[in-house]
Amino acid sequence: MPSKAVLEQKQALVSELSERLKSSVAGVIVNYSGITVADDTKLRKQLREAGVVYTVAKNTLIKRAAENAGVEIDEAVLNGTTAIATCDSDYIAAAKILNDFAEGSKSGFEIKAGFMDGRKMSVDEVKTLAKTPSKETLLTQLAFGLNATIAGLAIAIKAIVDKQTEGEEAPAAEEAPDAE
């Protein structure tokens, strides 16, 4: 049986992880085996800069934290070396960074599963999410689309006005009497 201090540490970690999972909009679970310290440091820096929290934890602790938070995680993925990345504001950041890293990794680093708004996601769903453009890119595309629509509307209205005034002659300027 573990000592009281060890048990308290584990309970604190489960509590902290539960709160993080509750406040997260999305998360990704990975197998981090084979990753070098240098690669891990670069990955963690990238995740931190994107506002993603990355934690290596025991599978049983992740399972308990997910249960406490009401987050669905397939128990089958909770084996081997496991890390979990969560973000409380960006649905795509963790998936995008970890998927890019996994694709470029020659080690055993791989995505196991994910979750979004408390519902579990398969590896394929996480990879699809990772390919989604960022919020800023989507907003930019929307702005360009709206701008093009407005410009097209303005051109159409001008063409209608030009067509209506095409048959009419411009009114003759009134002649002012000469002041002689």
N, C-alpha and C positions, 0 to 999 in steps of 0.2 A: 504494500500500500504506500502511495506517495506521501511524503511529509506534508504537513499542514502548509508550509511556505510554498512548496511546489504547487499544491492544489490551489492555493489562493492566486498564484501567478497565472495558472491556466484559466481559472474562472475570470480573472481580470481581462485576459486576452480574448476569451470568448465573448465577454460583455462588450469590449471595445469593438471587436469585429462585428458583432451583432448590430451595434449602433451604426457602424459604417455601412453595413449591408442595407439597413433600413433606409438610410438617407441617400443611398446610391441610386442613380437612374439606370445604370448598366454596369456590368462587370464581366471579366473574362478569367477563366481558370486555365492555367497552363502547367505543362510538365517542363520543368526547367533543368532537367538532367543534361549533363555534358556542357553546360555553359561555363565559359571561363570567367574569372574574376573581372578581367578587363571588360569583357562584353557585358557582364552583369552590371558593372558600374555605369557603362554608357547607356544601357537600357533603362536603368533606374533614373538616370539624369533626364532622359527624354520623357519618361513617364511623369516625373516630378514637374517638369516645365509645362506639361499639358494639363496639370491638375489631377493626375491619376495617382492613387495611393496603391502601392504594390507591397504585398506581404507574403512571406513564406511562412506557412504554418502546417501543423500536423493535420492530417486528413480528418481525424475525429473532432478536432477543434473547429475546423471549417464546417463540418457537418452540423455540429451543435449550434454554432453561430447562425447558420442558415435557417435551421429549424426555429430558433428563437426570433429571428427577423422575419419569418414567413416568406423566405425566398426559396424558390424551387431550384434545387441542384440535384442532378442525377447522381445517385450514390455510386454508380459504376465508375464514374470518372475520379472518384476520391480514392485513388491508390497511387503508389509510387511517390515521386517527388512532386509536390503541388505548391503552386503559388497562386494568389488571387489578386487581381487588379480591379479597383473600383473607382468610379468617378461620380460625383454628386451633381454635375451640371452638364456634362457633354456625353451624349449617348454613343458617340463614335470613337472618341479619342483612344480609349484602351484597346478596343478591337483593332483599330488602324495601326497603332504602334506595334502591338504584339504580333499581329499578322505579318506585317512587314519584316519584323525581326525573325519570326519563324521561317518565312520564305527564304531569307538570306542566311539562315543558320545552317551550318553543316553538322551541328551537334544534335542531341536528341530533343532539343527545345521544340515543343509543339503545343498547339491549342487543344485543350481537352473539351471545353464547353464554355457556355456563357449564360448570362441572364440579363433581362431587360424588364424594368418595372416589376420585378419580383417573379417573372416567369422564365423558366429555363429555355435555353437556346442550344441547338446542336452546333457542331463544329462548322457545318456548311452555312448555317444562319449567321454565325459570328463572322465567317469569311465574307459573306455577302454584305453584312453591315460594314465591314472594314473597307469595302470598295465604294461605299456611299460617299459622295462628296461632302465636305465639311459644311457646317451651317453658313459660314461666310461665303463659300462658293455658291451655295444654293441661293442665298439672298442676292448675290451679284447677278446670277443668271436671271432671277426674277426681275430685278431692276432693269436689266437690259431688255428683257421681254416686254415689260410694261412701257419702257421708253420707245421701243420700236412700234408698239401698238398705238401709242399716243401720236407719234410722228406720222404713222400711216393714216390715222384719223384726221389729222390736220391737213394732210395732202388731199385726202378725199373731199373734205369740206371745201377746200380752196378750189378744187376741180369743179365742184357743184356750183359754187359762186361764179367762177369764170364762165361756165356754160350758160348760166342764167343771164349774165350780163353781156354775153357774146352777141346776141341778136339786137340788143338795145344800143342805140347810139348814145354817145356821151352827150349830156346836155350842153347846148351852145352857151358860151360865156356871154353874159349880157354886156351889151356895148354901153359904155358910159358916154354921155354927151360930151362933146368937146367944149372945152371952156375957152372959147375964143372971143 
